[in-house]
Amino acid sequence: MASAVLTIAACNSTKNTGMKTGTTDSTSTNTNTTTPTTTADGWTLLFDGKTTAGWHTYGKQTIGKAWKVEDGTLRLDAASKKDWQTEEGGDIVTDKEYENFHLKLDWKIAPNGNSGVMFYVNEDAAKYSEPWHTGPEMQVLDNAGHPDAKIIKHRAGDLYDLISVSQETVKPAGEWNTAEVIANNGSLRFFLNGTETVNTTMWNDTWRTMIANSKFKDKSDFGTYKKGRIVLQDHGDNVWYRNIMIKEL
């Protein structure tokens, strides 16, 4: 994160989170590092830029070999898999669970690609066969090429199948985007490239109504957990992540 362009979002609820909300630095080259200031503010890296330490495949103790560390990025190499979501790939989850947090990362997607960042995922794999059975998702997508982009609430930056972005700020396939998820005592906010795209409240009647009107209506525990793992999704397409960091609130 060498050259940062700082945009401060005008919202009192994000004061004292340490790093300015809405910070965009997706053109930087000094990746996967924290500064003394951000470290003192409580930010920690979830990806060291060199290994997959801190991550494992959902329901397993190891990580699929299709997830590769290359040039300071955590990449899903879809071509190295025999089939979609085989043992070579699969959704990967943090070793640690998080409750109230500010998550920040950069992502880029291949043309026609699809992925996502989930949170509050309960890793009871015997009860929930997939992370999306419990965890809401910030969509990662090539809006110009993937058919999901034709569906409202399925576009990049959306709270997948629940809330569409208030403003389209995603960059084209192959370019870096900076995403943020802030979940704090039921308040949920998304930022994409410095702009707030989603602002809602979890676990109230409105939240439950949204879920009842979504594809998750038959998943009784979806969106109910208040602590869980962060997930990077294997949707069968090449995707890259870097600068993955979190502050517990």
KACOR-V129887 format. One line per field, one symbol per residue. ss: DSSP state (2 for helix, 1 for strand, 0 for the rest). psi: psi as a letter, one per 30 degrees, with the letter a starting at -180 (. if undefined). A space follows every 10 residues. Layout:
ss = ???
psi = ???
//
This chain:
ss = 0000100000 0222000000 0001000000 0000022222 0011100000 0000111000 0000001111 0011110222 0000000000 0111111100 1111111110 0001111111 1000000000 2220011111 1000002222 0000000010 0010000000 0000001111 1111001111 1100111111 1000222222 2200000000 0000000111 1100000011 111111110
psi = iejkjkjjki kffgkgfdkk kgkkhfglfi lhllleeeef fgkkkfkfff lgkfllkkgl fakkffjkjk hgljkjjffg lelkhaffbl kklkfllkdk ljkklkllkl kglkaljllh kjhiffejfk effeklkkkk kjfffkffff kkgglkfljk geklkfkjgk llkfkkkkkk kjjjhfkkkk kjhfkkfkjl klgaeeeeee efgafgfgjf gkgfkgkalk kkkjgglklk klhjlkkk.
//
